[in-house]
Amino acid sequence: MQLIYYFSPYKYVKMQGVEVNPRIKLKMARVEHDLTQAELAERVGVTRQTIGLIENGGYNPTLNLCTAIAKALSRTLNDLFWEDSKHEG
């Protein structure tokens, strides 16, 4: 079973078998690498606002940007941007 980290205002909590929205996955990976939105943005060549919009669901990044973000966070595209559909009907 895969362990999932869930963001609460105070900490990240490990949970088993819980679906996590891709926006949350991105934020969790960024925080795990101890990066601010601005630092991640600089690494991938976008503005801090763009990273914020992606994390809040207000912007769909291009495949190139997704790839750059995944590389910067040492994750795969699936790790960060793929929704788990096993529970969808």
C-alpha positions in Angstrom: 0.0 0.0 0.0 1.2 3.5 -0.9 1.7 6.0 1.9 0.2 9.4 1.1 1.1 12.6 2.9 -1.8 15.0 3.6 -1.3 18.6 4.3 -2.9 20.1 7.4 -2.2 23.7 8.5 0.3 22.3 11.0 2.1 19.4 9.4 1.9 16.7 6.8 0.2 13.5 7.9 0.8 10.1 6.5 -2.3 8.2 5.3 -2.6 4.9 3.6 -4.8 4.3 0.6 -6.2 7.9 0.4 -6.6 9.7 -2.9 -4.7 12.9 -3.1 -5.5 15.6 -5.6 -2.6 16.4 -8.0 -2.5 20.0 -6.8 -1.9 18.7 -3.3 0.8 16.3 -4.6 2.7 19.2 -6.2 2.6 21.3 -3.0 3.6 18.4 -0.9 6.6 17.5 -3.1 7.6 21.2 -3.2 7.5 21.4 0.6 9.3 18.1 1.0 12.2 19.7 -1.0 12.0 22.7 1.3 11.3 25.0 -1.6 9.1 28.1 -1.7 6.9 28.7 -4.7 9.3 31.4 -5.8 12.3 29.0 -5.6 10.5 26.3 -7.6 9.4 28.9 -10.1 13.0 30.1 -10.6 14.2 26.5 -11.2 11.6 25.9 -13.9 11.6 29.3 -15.5 8.1 30.7 -14.6 6.8 33.2 -12.1 5.8 32.4 -8.5 2.3 33.3 -9.4 2.2 30.5 -12.0 3.3 27.9 -9.4 0.6 29.3 -7.1 -2.1 29.1 -9.8 -1.1 25.5 -10.6 -1.2 24.5 -6.9 -4.6 26.2 -6.6 -6.1 24.6 -9.7 -6.3 27.9 -11.6 -3.9 27.0 -14.4 -3.2 23.9 -16.4 0.5 23.8 -17.1 1.9 22.7 -20.5 3.5 19.3 -20.8 6.9 21.0 -20.9 6.3 22.8 -17.7 5.0 19.6 -16.0 8.2 17.9 -17.1 10.4 20.7 -15.7 8.5 20.7 -12.4 8.7 16.9 -12.1 12.5 17.0 -12.8 13.0 19.8 -10.3 11.2 17.8 -7.6 12.7 14.5 -8.5 9.3 13.0 -9.3 7.6 11.5 -12.3 4.8 13.1 -14.2 2.5 10.4 -12.8 3.6 11.1 -9.2 2.6 14.8 -9.5 0.0 15.2 -12.1 -2.0 12.0 -12.5 -5.2 11.6 -10.6 -5.9 8.2 -9.1 -9.0 7.0 -10.9 -9.4 3.6 -9.2 -12.3 4.9 -7.1 -14.2 6.7 -9.9 -17.4 5.0 -11.1 
